[in-house]
Amino acid sequence: MRRIVSDGPVIRSLVSAEPGWRVFYRGEYEEDTESARVVAWAVVGDEDGGSAVVELVVAEGSPTEIVLAPEGASATAPDFDRYGFKPVCGGRVKSTVQQLQPTSGRPW
């Protein structure tokens, strides 16, 4: 087994996200809004013993790479805006959208 050493956060727990979850990023202008598909939720820890729930998203421009949501933002839309959910039903996305706002501060 190959061991990967990282200076970044340590994933303590991981669960896949239900299809349909997205994270939205905003830029300077409203038309700069971008989104990324959430593939999993993770509890990550830091060196100080703290932890937080973060989302893992498909990296912009690299559909085979999964990154923490803050790293999924682009230069055009660098700021976290909200979460969104569009239920997937029979391979088709329903038209209903549920938007969630973080309860306090940045979610990561």
C-alpha positions as CSV (number, residue, x, y, z in Angstrom):
1,M,0.0,0.0,0.0
2,R,1.3,3.4,-1.0
3,R,1.2,6.1,1.7
4,I,0.6,9.7,0.7
5,V,1.8,12.4,3.1
6,S,0.2,15.8,3.0
7,D,0.5,19.1,4.8
8,G,-3.2,19.8,4.2
9,P,-6.2,18.8,6.3
10,V,-6.6,15.1,7.3
11,I,-9.9,13.4,6.3
12,R,-11.3,11.7,9.4
13,S,-14.6,10.5,7.9
14,L,-16.1,10.5,4.4
15,V,-19.6,9.9,3.0
16,S,-20.7,10.2,-0.6
17,A,-23.1,13.0,-1.5
18,E,-26.5,12.3,-3.0
19,P,-26.5,13.1,-6.7
20,G,-27.8,16.6,-7.3
21,W,-25.7,18.5,-4.7
22,R,-23.7,21.5,-6.0
23,V,-21.7,24.3,-4.5
24,F,-22.0,27.7,-6.1
25,Y,-19.2,30.3,-6.3
26,R,-19.7,34.0,-7.0
27,G,-17.5,36.5,-8.7
28,E,-17.6,40.3,-9.0
29,Y,-20.6,40.2,-11.3
30,E,-23.8,38.1,-11.1
31,E,-23.0,36.5,-14.5
32,D,-19.7,35.2,-13.0
33,T,-21.5,32.6,-10.9
34,E,-20.1,29.1,-11.3
35,S,-20.9,25.8,-9.7
36,A,-19.2,22.4,-9.0
37,R,-20.7,19.0,-8.4
38,V,-20.4,17.8,-4.8
39,V,-19.3,14.2,-4.7
40,A,-18.7,13.7,-1.0
41,W,-18.9,15.3,2.4
42,A,-15.9,14.9,4.7
43,V,-15.0,15.6,8.3
44,V,-11.5,17.0,8.2
45,G,-9.1,17.7,11.0
46,D,-6.2,20.0,11.5
47,E,-3.0,19.9,13.6
48,D,-4.7,21.7,16.5
49,G,-7.3,19.0,16.9
50,G,-10.2,21.0,15.4
51,S,-12.5,19.6,12.8
52,A,-15.0,20.8,10.2
53,V,-17.4,19.3,7.7
54,V,-16.4,20.2,4.1
55,E,-17.5,19.2,0.7
56,L,-15.3,17.5,-1.9
57,V,-16.0,18.7,-5.5
58,V,-15.0,17.8,-9.0
59,A,-12.1,20.1,-9.9
60,E,-12.7,22.8,-12.5
61,G,-11.2,21.8,-15.8
62,S,-10.2,18.4,-14.5
63,P,-13.2,16.0,-14.3
64,T,-11.1,13.2,-12.9
65,E,-9.7,15.2,-9.9
66,I,-11.6,15.7,-6.6
67,V,-10.6,18.6,-4.4
68,L,-11.8,20.4,-1.2
69,A,-14.5,22.9,-2.2
70,P,-12.3,26.0,-1.6
71,E,-9.8,24.7,-4.1
72,G,-12.7,24.2,-6.6
73,A,-13.3,27.9,-7.0
74,S,-12.0,29.6,-10.2
75,A,-10.3,33.0,-10.7
76,T,-13.6,34.3,-12.2
77,A,-15.8,33.1,-9.3
78,P,-13.5,32.8,-6.3
79,D,-15.9,33.2,-3.4
80,F,-18.3,30.6,-1.9
81,D,-21.9,31.6,-2.3
82,R,-24.2,28.8,-1.4
83,Y,-25.1,25.1,-1.7
84,G,-27.8,24.0,-4.0
85,F,-29.7,20.7,-4.6
86,K,-31.6,19.6,-7.7
87,P,-33.1,16.1,-7.1
88,V,-32.2,13.6,-9.8
89,C,-35.2,11.4,-10.7
90,G,-34.8,8.6,-13.2
91,G,-31.7,10.1,-14.7
92,R,-33.4,13.5,-15.2
93,V,-33.0,16.5,-12.9
94,K,-36.2,17.8,-11.4
95,S,-36.8,21.5,-11.8
96,T,-37.1,22.1,-8.1
97,V,-34.0,23.8,-6.5
98,Q,-33.3,24.0,-2.8
99,Q,-30.7,26.5,-1.7
100,L,-28.9,26.3,1.6
101,Q,-26.9,29.0,3.2
102,P,-24.2,28.2,5.8
103,T,-25.3,29.0,9.3
104,S,-22.2,31.0,10.2
105,G,-19.1,32.1,8.3
106,R,-17.3,30.0,5.8
107,P,-18.3,26.4,5.6
108,W,-14.6,25.2,5.5
